[in-house]
Amino acid sequence: MTHLPDPTVTAPEASATGAEPPSPGGVAEPAIEPVPTAPVEAEPAAAPAASSGTRAPRRHRIALLLAVVLVSVALVAGVAGGLLAWDAGYESRVLPGVHIGSVDLSGLDANQAAAALEAAYPVDQGALVLRTPEGDLRIPYTEVDRRLDTDGLVEDALASGRGGGLLDRAAAEVRQALDGTVLEPRLLLDEDALAMAVTARLRTLEHDPVNATITMGPGGPVTSPARAGRTVETAPVVEAALAALAPLDAPAEAVVRVTPAAVAPRVDGTMVADAIARADRMIANVVVRFKAKKWVIKAARVRSWIRFETSDFGVVMPVVDTDGIAARLKKPAKAVLKKPASAQYLRTRSGKVFGVVASSTGRKLDVQRTVNRIATELSARSYGTPASAVAVATLRTQPKLDTAEASKVAPVMTLLGSWTTYFPISDRNYYGANIWRPAELITGTVLRPGQSFDWWSAIWPVTPARGFGPGGIIRGSYTDPTGALGGGMCSSSTTLFNAAMRAGLAMHARSNHKYYINRYPLGLDATVSVIGNSRQTMSFTNDTKHAILIRGVKIRNGSSGYVRYEIWGIPDGRTVSIGRPVVTNVRKATTSTVYVDNLAHGVRVQTEYPSDGMDVSVTRIVRNAAGRVIHSDTWRSHYVLWNGRIEVGR
């Protein structure tokens, strides 16, 4: 609680000299009269003693001193008596001449004095008004305990003139009664309560700014507008309020003007509009590529990846939510995938390790790096960079057994030549067995330098016990689909011929089919057959300085079959070049429809497929490491005209 004196109050004019102050309440004030003192007469001088010349003056001085003391005692006693009589007349009342400001409290008791003061100074009546653009906010004086310090002032008035020693007090009371004593009025104010009241009122004026918002909806950005906030600095208002309420004569309505300050939102409409423009540049098709292959991710999908973020500086920006990108990379991942190949041991037909096939690393899609590249592409678009295709990122994958580890057991061999042939799995090849079984029997065959390979020597005997069955054969002018044991193995012999020929080996026996079968390389097919004691074979010789190994591989993919042969060895530097087929004497084949009785009505079966008649020649040149020709072969094939035939049941 603060005591606030009023410096503007002045003392009333003093009474004229000798005039008595008014008697409050009609009670006569006792007069203070001087106590009369008897004149002191000089004592007649005594006759000097005969025996001493100083005795008589000494007695005179003592008598004079005694007389003065007796007079003083009588005077004090008189004053004391008068003072006691005076105080008795003003017991529990204010002595004459005491004023609080302009209020004369002479002769009033405590209650009367308090009532007089509060009537003269109604400082608790009124209110502080905070004048704002939104209207006035009132704080009653009673809420902040603004009031006169009545108790303290009455206590001060009652004590006025009653202090000090007896003579000083008597003199003070006389002066106070004649001249008057003016005490300054003062008020009380709870500054903490005022600060709290002002703060609470001002808080109703404040509100936070509202940022503009933006989100990405299914059809595009969705926004909401910004709104400015408002705040008031409390401390200056509290200071002004204290200054307004401190004076004793403050008006019944003390007005303090309050001007709130606007608070701008951190995110406004301009920022949102810029973010929308940047997002629009991002939302377009994304092209992902791997080598020559390309995949397109549609703009609608790209939109679902875009969201908006606000930085610490209040900047709104479109960003890419990368969580959804990986799911759109399944097709590129499949195209990129290449499984690693572990090093393999080449084994002879007896199972002995002959050599090692080198391992190879694999490849897979680096999903995270590819996702990051797409996100970077979209981000660059937001700044105006033209769109471009995104190349996928890849990772190398390692084999379980690498070449270095495997080569500790056997030397590393090189694939000198290979060939793969497709065929439909059907009864014409005993459902693939007549083609795969030779590869299973031949795989692991080792040819030492100078050693030759012969087809029939490698797979004979051809019997059901060894896994062979009926298959196709060309008989005269028609094809018998199941007329020969082991029929269809020509796909296997043709494949091995092409592998050995491309390895640069010395080739020997080879014959073409009667008509050209388009699953084989033109002019480079190699048919085999056994008719009675006559054998038509396929053969070649290892004319390198190192042993070679023949490897046959069986491959099946649903109803499609593949056979593959590989020639492995240590290269000697030879190179192989194969010329383009030279085709002459072409005769165009046709297809005819024939109605037969052995088929149900309307059933259609194609028994022969057309193949043009032609003569074909293919030349191969093999050179050694020095470039000298070591083999020059020209294989000539005469293919007869073979017309197609469709049989329809009558």
C-alpha positions in Angstrom: 0.0 0.0 0.0 1.4 3.3 -1.1 1.0 6.6 0.9 0.5 9.4 -1.5 0.8 12.9 0.0 -0.8 15.8 -1.7 1.8 18.5 -2.2 -0.9 21.0 -3.4 -2.5 21.6 0.1 -1.4 24.8 1.8 -1.8 26.0 5.5 -4.6 28.3 6.4 -3.8 31.9 7.5 -2.6 32.3 11.1 -4.8 34.2 13.6 -4.0 37.7 14.4 -1.5 38.2 17.3 -3.3 37.9 20.6 -6.6 36.6 19.0 -7.9 33.3 20.3 -8.6 30.5 17.8 -12.3 29.5 17.4 -13.5 27.0 20.0 -14.6 23.9 18.2 -17.8 22.3 19.5 -18.7 25.4 21.6 -16.2 24.4 24.3 -14.3 27.3 25.8 -10.6 27.0 25.5 -8.8 27.5 28.8 -6.6 30.5 28.9 -2.9 30.1 29.6 -2.0 32.9 31.9 1.5 33.7 33.1 2.2 32.9 36.8 3.0 36.1 38.7 6.3 36.1 40.5 7.2 38.3 43.5 9.7 41.0 42.9 13.0 40.1 44.2 14.4 42.8 46.4 18.0 43.3 47.1 19.0 42.2 50.6 20.6 45.2 52.6 24.2 44.7 52.9 25.2 43.4 56.3 27.8 45.2 58.3 31.1 43.6 57.8 32.1 41.3 60.6 34.8 42.3 62.7 36.6 39.1 62.4 36.2 38.5 58.6 35.7 40.9 55.7 33.9 38.4 53.3 31.1 36.7 55.4 28.2 39.2 54.8 28.3 39.2 50.9 28.3 35.4 50.7 25.1 35.1 52.7 23.5 37.7 50.4 24.4 35.7 47.2 23.0 32.4 48.7 19.8 34.1 49.7 19.4 35.6 46.2 19.9 32.2 44.5 17.4 30.6 46.8 14.9 33.2 45.9 15.3 32.6 42.2 14.9 28.9 42.6 11.8 29.3 44.6 10.3 31.6 42.0 11.2 29.1 39.1 9.6 26.3 41.0 6.5 28.3 41.5 6.4 29.2 37.8 6.8 25.6 36.5 4.2 24.5 38.9 1.8 27.0 37.5 2.5 26.1 33.9 2.2 22.4 34.7 -1.1 23.0 36.3 -2.4 25.0 33.5 -1.2 22.4 30.9 -2.8 19.6 32.8 -6.0 21.6 32.9 -5.7 22.3 29.1 -5.0 18.7 28.1 -7.8 17.5 30.4 -10.2 19.7 28.3 -9.0 18.0 25.0 -8.6 14.4 26.1 -9.1 12.0 23.1 -9.6 15.1 20.9 -7.5 17.0 18.5 -5.9 20.1 20.0 -6.9 23.5 18.7 -5.2 24.7 15.4 -4.7 21.3 13.8 -5.7 21.1 10.1 -5.5 18.2 7.6 -5.2 20.1 4.3 -8.2 22.5 4.3 -10.1 20.6 7.0 -9.9 22.0 10.6 -10.0 19.2 13.1 -9.7 21.3 16.3 -11.5 19.7 19.2 -12.7 16.7 17.1 -12.5 13.1 18.4 -11.1 10.3 16.2 -14.5 9.4 14.7 -15.4 13.0 14.1 -12.1 13.7 12.5 -12.3 10.6 10.3 -15.8 11.5 9.1 -14.7 15.1 8.4 -11.7 14.0 6.3 -13.6 11.3 4.3 -16.3 13.9 3.6 -13.8 16.4 2.4 -11.7 13.9 0.4 -13.9 11.2 -1.3 -10.9 9.8 -3.2 -12.3 6.3 -3.3 -15.2 7.5 -5.5 -14.6 7.1 -9.2 -12.8 4.9 -11.7 -9.8 4.7 -14.0 -11.0 4.6 -17.6 -8.8 2.8 -20.2 -10.0 4.4 -23.5 -9.4 2.0 -26.4 -10.6 1.8 -30.0 -12.9 -1.0 -28.9 -14.5 1.1 -26.2 -13.8 2.1 -22.6 -12.5 -0.4 -20.0 -13.4 0.8 -16.4 -11.4 0.0 -13.2 -13.2 1.3 -10.1 -11.0 3.0 -7.6 -12.2 0.6 -5.0 -10.8 -2.3 -7.0 -7.3 -0.9 -6.6 -7.9 0.2 -3.0 -7.5 3.9 -3.8 -8.6 5.7 -0.5 -7.6 8.4 2.0 -5.1 7.3 4.7 -7.8 8.2 7.3 -6.5 6.2 10.2 -2.9 7.5 9.7 -4.1 11.1 9.3 -6.3 11.0 12.4 -3.5 9.5 14.4 -1.2 12.3 13.2 -3.8 15.0 14.1 -4.3 13.6 17.6 -0.6 13.5 18.2 0.0 17.0 16.9 1.2 19.4 19.7 1.5 16.7 22.3 5.2 15.9 22.0 8.3 17.1 23.8 9.1 18.3 27.3 6.7 20.2 29.5 7.9 23.7 28.7 8.4 22.9 25.0 5.0 21.2 24.8 3.4 24.2 26.5 5.0 26.6 24.0 4.1 24.4 21.0 0.4 24.1 22.1 0.3 27.9 22.5 1.9 28.4 19.0 -0.4 25.8 17.5 -3.5 27.4 19.0 -2.4 30.8 17.8 -0.8 30.0 14.4 -2.3 26.6 13.6 -0.7 23.4 12.3 -1.4 22.1 8.7 -0.7 18.4 7.9 -0.7 17.2 4.3 -3.5 14.9 3.4 -2.4 11.6 1.8 -4.0 8.7 0.0 -3.4 5.0 -0.3 -3.2 3.0 -3.6 -2.4 -0.7 -4.1 0.0 -0.5 -7.0 0.1 -4.3 -7.5 -3.7 -4.5 -7.7 -3.6 -1.6 -10.2 -1.1 -3.4 -12.4 -3.1 -6.6 -12.2 -6.3 -4.9 -13.1 -4.8 -3.0 -16.0 -3.2 -6.1 -17.3 -6.4 -8.1 -17.1 -8.4 -5.4 -18.9 -5.8 -5.1 -21.7 -5.6 -8.8 -22.2 -9.2 -8.7 -23.5 -8.0 -6.5 -26.3 -5.3 -8.9 -27.5 -5.6 -11.8 -29.9 -3.0 -13.8 -31.8 -2.6 -13.3 -35.5 -3.9 -16.1 -37.7 -1.6 -17.5 -40.4 -2.8 -18.2 -43.9 -2.9 -22.0 -44.4 -2.5 -24.2 -47.4 -2.8 -27.9 -47.9 -2.8 -30.2 -50.9 -6.2 -31.7 -51.6 -7.1 -34.3 -54.2 -7.9 -31.6 -56.7 -5.2 -29.1 -55.8 -4.2 -26.6 -53.1 -6.8 -25.7 -50.4 -6.2 -22.4 -48.6 -7.5 -20.2 -45.8 -6.8 -16.5 -45.4 -4.5 -14.8 -42.9 -5.7 -12.4 -40.1 -3.7 -9.8 -38.3 -3.4 -10.0 -34.5 -3.3 -7.3 -31.8 -1.2 -6.6 -28.8 -0.8 -3.9 -26.1 2.4 -3.0 -24.3 1.2 -3.2 -20.6 4.0 -1.4 -18.8 3.5 2.1 -20.2 -0.2 1.9 -19.5 0.3 0.8 -15.9 2.8 3.7 -15.5 0.3 6.2 -16.9 -2.5 4.8 -14.7 -0.3 5.3 -11.6 0.4 8.9 -12.6 -3.3 9.6 -13.2 -4.4 8.2 -9.8 -1.6 9.6 -7.7 -2.9 13.2 -7.3 -5.4 13.7 -4.4 -7.5 15.8 -6.8 -7.7 13.2 -9.5 -11.1 13.4 -11.3 -13.8 10.9 -10.7 -12.9 9.5 -14.1 -9.2 9.4 -14.8 -8.8 8.6 -18.5 -5.7 6.8 -19.9 -5.7 6.3 -23.7 -4.6 2.9 -25.0 -3.5 2.3 -28.5 -3.1 -1.4 -29.4 -0.4 -2.4 -31.9 -1.2 -4.7 -34.9 0.7 -8.0 -35.1 1.2 -9.3 -38.6 0.7 -13.0 -39.2 3.8 -15.0 -39.9 2.3 -16.5 -43.1 0.2 -14.2 -45.3 -1.6 -14.6 -48.5 1.3 -13.5 -50.7 3.4 -16.4 -49.4 0.6 -18.8 -50.0 0.1 -17.6 -53.6 3.9 -18.0 -54.2 3.8 -21.6 -52.8 0.8 -22.5 -55.1 2.7 -21.2 -58.1 5.8 -23.2 -57.3 3.6 -26.3 -56.7 1.9 -25.9 -60.1 5.3 -26.1 -61.7 6.1 -29.3 -59.9 2.9 -31.1 -60.8 3.6 -32.6 -64.2 4.4 -36.1 -65.5 7.7 -37.6 -64.3 9.7 -39.7 -66.8 11.9 -42.3 -65.3 14.5 -44.0 -67.6 16.9 -46.8 -67.6 19.1 -46.9 -70.7 16.6 -46.9 -73.6 13.5 -47.8 -71.5 11.2 -45.2 -70.1 8.3 -45.2 -67.6 5.9 -42.3 -67.1 4.4 -41.3 -63.7 1.3 -39.3 -64.2 0.9 -35.7 -62.9 -2.1 -36.8 -60.7 0.2 -39.2 -58.9 2.8 -36.5 -58.5 0.3 -34.2 -57.0 -0.3 -36.8 -54.2 3.4 -36.5 -53.3 3.3 -32.7 -52.8 2.6 -31.1 -49.4 3.4 -27.7 -48.0 5.7 -26.8 -45.1 6.3 -23.5 -43.3 9.9 -22.7 -42.4 11.0 -21.0 -39.1 11.2 -17.8 -41.0 7.5 -18.0 -42.1 8.3 -19.0 -45.7 5.7 -21.5 -47.2 7.2 -23.9 -49.7 6.0 -27.0 -51.5 7.9 -30.1 -50.6 7.9 -33.7 -51.8 6.7 -36.5 -49.5 9.0 -39.2 -50.7 7.1 -42.0 -48.9 4.8 -42.6 -51.9 7.5 -42.6 -54.6 9.0 -46.0 -54.1 5.7 -47.8 -54.8 5.8 -46.3 -58.3 9.2 -47.8 -59.1 8.2 -51.5 -59.4 8.5 -51.7 -63.2 11.9 -49.9 -63.3 13.1 -52.2 -60.5 12.1 -55.3 -62.5 13.8 -54.0 -65.7 17.0 -53.1 -63.8 17.3 -56.3 -61.9 20.2 -58.6 -62.8 21.0 -61.3 -60.3 24.6 -61.9 -59.5 26.2 -65.1 -60.8 28.4 -66.9 -58.4 31.6 -68.5 -59.7 30.8 -72.1 -60.9 32.9 -75.1 -61.1 33.0 -76.8 -64.5 32.9 -80.5 -63.9 33.7 -83.3 -66.3 31.2 -86.1 -66.9 32.9 -88.0 -64.0 32.3 -85.1 -61.7 35.9 -83.9 -61.5 36.4 -80.2 -61.3 37.8 -79.0 -64.7 37.8 -75.3 -64.3 36.0 -72.3 -62.9 33.4 -70.1 -64.5 34.1 -66.5 -63.4 31.5 -64.9 -61.2 29.7 -61.8 -62.2 28.2 -59.0 -60.1 24.5 -58.3 -60.3 22.5 -55.2 -60.4 19.4 -53.9 -58.7 17.6 -50.6 -58.4 18.9 -48.2 -55.7 15.4 -47.3 -54.6 16.4 -44.5 -52.1 18.8 -42.8 -54.5 16.2 -43.0 -57.3 13.5 -41.5 -55.0 15.9 -38.7 -54.1 16.6 -38.0 -57.7 12.9 -37.7 -58.4 12.4 -35.4 -55.4 15.4 -33.3 -56.6 13.8 -33.1 -60.1 10.5 -31.9 -58.7 12.2 -29.4 -56.4 14.2 -28.0 -59.3 10.9 -27.6 -61.3 9.5 -25.5 -58.5 12.2 -22.9 -59.2 11.5 -22.9 -62.9 14.0 -25.5 -64.2 12.6 -27.3 -67.2 11.4 -30.9 -66.6 13.8 -33.7 -67.6 13.8 -37.5 -67.5 15.1 -39.0 -64.3 17.8 -41.7 -64.7 17.4 -44.5 -62.2 20.2 -45.2 -59.8 21.5 -48.8 -59.5 23.5 -50.8 -57.0 25.9 -53.6 -57.7 25.1 -56.9 -56.0 27.8 -59.4 -55.1 27.7 -63.1 -55.7 28.0 -65.6 -52.9 31.1 -67.2 -54.4 33.4 -64.9 -56.3 36.0 -65.8 -58.9 39.0 -65.2 -56.6 37.7 -67.7 -54.1 36.7 -70.3 -56.6 40.0 -70.1 -58.6 41.8 -71.5 -55.6 40.5 -74.9 -56.6 40.7 -74.8 -60.4 41.8 -72.3 -63.2 39.4 -69.8 -64.5 38.0 -70.7 -67.8 36.6 -68.5 -70.5 33.4 -69.0 -72.5 34.8 -69.5 -76.0 31.4 -69.9 -77.7 27.8 -70.5 -76.9 24.3 -70.8 -78.5 20.8 -71.1 -77.2 17.8 -72.4 -79.2 14.1 -72.0 -78.4 11.5 -74.7 -79.0 7.9 -75.3 -78.1 7.4 -78.1 -75.7 5.2 -80.7 -77.4 4.8 -84.3 -78.4 7.0 -83.6 -81.5 10.0 -83.6 -79.2 8.7 -86.0 -76.5 7.8 -82.9 -74.5 11.4 -81.6 -74.6 13.1 -84.8 -73.4 14.6 -85.6 -76.9 16.3 -82.2 -76.9 17.3 -81.8 -73.2 18.4 -85.4 -72.8 21.4 -85.1 -75.2 22.5 -81.9 -73.4 22.4 -83.8 -70.1 24.5 -86.7 -71.6 27.0 -84.3 -73.2 27.5 -81.8 -70.5 30.9 -82.2 -68.8 32.5 -83.7 -71.9 36.2 -82.8 -72.1 38.1 -82.6 -75.4 41.9 -82.6 -75.1 43.9 -80.8 -77.7 43.4 -82.6 -81.0 40.5 -84.7 -79.7 37.2 -84.8 -81.8 33.6 -84.8 -80.8 31.0 -86.9 -82.7 27.3 -86.5 -81.9 26.3 -90.2 -82.0 29.4 -91.4 -80.1 28.5 -88.9 -77.3 24.9 -89.9 -76.8 24.5 -93.5 -78.1 22.5 -95.6 -77.5 19.2 -93.8 -78.0 16.7 -95.9 -76.1 13.7 -95.3 -74.0 15.7 -96.6 -71.0 18.0 -93.7 -71.4 15.1 -91.2 -71.4 14.3 -90.8 -75.1 10.9 -91.1 -76.7 9.0 -90.7 -80.0 9.3 -87.4 -81.8 9.1 -85.8 -85.2 10.8 -86.8 -88.4 10.5 -85.6 -92.0 9.4 -88.5 -94.2 9.4 -87.8 -97.9 6.8 -85.2 -98.5 5.3 -84.9 -95.1 6.3 -84.5 -91.5 5.6 -87.3 -89.1 5.2 -85.7 -85.6 6.0 -88.8 -83.6 7.5 -91.2 -86.1 11.1 -91.5 -84.8 12.6 -92.5 -81.5 14.5 -89.4 -80.3 12.8 -87.3 -82.9 13.4 -83.5 -82.4 16.9 -83.8 -81.1 18.1 -81.8 -84.1 17.4 -78.7 -82.1 20.1 -79.9 -79.7 22.6 -80.9 -82.4 22.1 -77.5 -84.2 22.7 -75.7 -80.9 25.9 -77.5 -80.2 27.1 -77.0 -83.8 26.6 -73.2 -83.5 28.4 -73.0 -80.1 31.5 -74.9 -81.4 31.5 -73.0 -84.7 31.5 -69.7 -82.8 34.2 -70.9 -80.5 36.4 -71.1 -83.6 36.9 -74.9 -83.5 37.6 -77.0 -86.5 34.2 -78.1 -87.8 33.5 -81.3 -89.7 30.3 -83.2 -90.5 27.2 -81.0 -90.8 23.9 -81.3 -92.8 21.0 -79.0 -93.2 17.3 -80.1 -92.7 15.2 -80.9 -95.8 13.3 -77.6 -95.3 14.3 -74.5 -93.4 13.0 -74.3 -89.8 12.9 -70.7 -88.7 13.9 -71.4 -85.1 17.5 -72.0 -86.4 20.0 -69.5 -87.8 19.6 -69.5 -91.5 22.1 -71.8 -93.3 23.6 -73.0 -90.0 21.3 -75.8 -88.8 22.8 -79.3 -88.3 20.4 -82.2 -88.5 21.3 -85.7 -87.2 19.7 -89.1 -88.0 20.2 -92.8 -88.0 18.5 -94.8 -90.7 19.5 -98.5 -90.6 23.3 -98.6 -90.5 23.6 -95.1 -92.0 24.3 -92.3 -89.7 24.1 -88.6 -90.4 26.2 -86.9 -87.6 27.6 -83.6 -86.5 31.3 -83.4 -85.5 34.2 -81.1 -84.7 37.7 -81.1 -83.3 39.4 -79.2 -80.5 42.3 -77.7 -82.4 43.4 -75.4 -79.5 46.5 -75.9 -77.3 44.3 -76.4 -74.2 41.6 -78.8 -73.2 38.0 -77.6 -73.6 34.8 -78.5 -71.8 31.3 -78.8 -73.3 28.5 -77.7 -71.1 24.8 -78.3 -71.8 22.1 -76.4 -70.1 18.4 -77.2 -69.8 16.0 -74.3 -69.5 12.2 -74.3 -69.1 9.8 -71.4 -68.9 6.2 -72.6 -68.9 5.4 -74.2 -72.3 8.6 -72.8 -73.8 11.8 -74.8 -73.8 15.4 -73.7 -74.4 18.6 -75.7 -74.8 22.0 -74.0 -74.4 25.5 -75.3 -75.2 28.7 -73.6 -74.0 32.3 -74.2 -74.9 34.7 -73.4 -72.1 38.5 -73.2 -72.3 41.6 -71.0 -72.2 41.6 -68.6 -75.1 44.5 -68.6 -77.5 43.7 -65.3 -79.2 41.8 -66.6 -82.1 38.9 -64.5 -83.5 35.8 -65.6 -85.4 33.9 -63.7 -88.1 30.7 -65.0 -89.6 29.4 -63.5 -92.8 25.8 -62.8 -93.6 23.8 -65.6 -95.2 23.8 -65.4 -99.0 20.3 -66.5 -100.2 19.6 -67.5 -103.8 17.0 -69.5 -105.8 14.1 -68.6 -103.6 10.8 -70.4 -104.2 7.8 -69.0 -102.3 5.7 -71.5 -100.3 2.0 -71.5 -100.0 -0.6 -73.0 -97.6 -3.5 -75.1 -98.8 -6.6 -76.3 -97.0 -7.7 -79.9 -97.3 -10.9 -81.5 -96.0 -10.4 -84.8 -94.4 -12.6 -87.5 -92.8 -10.4 -88.3 -89.8 -11.3 -85.1 -88.0 -14.6 -84.0 -86.5 -16.7 -81.7 -88.6 -15.2 -78.1 -88.6 -12.1 -79.0 -86.7 -9.0 -77.4 -88.2 -5.4 -78.8 -87.7 -2.3 -77.4 -89.4 -0.1 -80.4 -90.2 2.5 -78.6 -92.2 4.0 -75.1 -92.0 5.1 -73.3 -95.1 8.8 -72.8 -95.7 10.3 -71.2 -98.8 12.6 -73.2 -100.9 16.1 -71.5 -101.2 19.8 -72.0 -101.5 21.9 -70.5 -98.7 25.6 -70.2 -98.1 27.3 -68.9 -94.9 31.1 -68.3 -94.6 33.1 -68.3 -91.4 36.7 -67.0 -91.1 38.8 -67.9 -88.1 42.1 -66.1 -87.5 44.8 -66.8 -84.9 46.3 -64.2 -82.5 48.6 -63.0 -85.3 45.7 -62.5 -87.7 46.5 -65.5 -89.9 43.5 -67.4 -91.2 43.4 -70.8 -89.7 39.9 -71.8 -90.8 37.8 -70.7 -93.8 34.5 -72.6 -94.1 31.5 -72.1 -96.3 28.4 -74.1 -95.4 26.0 -74.5 -98.2 22.4 -75.5 -97.6 19.7 -76.5 -100.1 16.2 -76.1 -98.6 13.3 -77.6 -100.6 10.0 -75.8 -101.1 7.7 -76.9 -98.3 4.1 -75.8 -98.6 1.8 -75.5 -95.6 -1.2 -77.8 -95.1 -4.4 -77.2 -93.1 -6.7 -80.1 -92.6 -10.4 -79.5 -91.9 -12.9 -82.1 -90.8 -15.8 -82.6 -93.1 
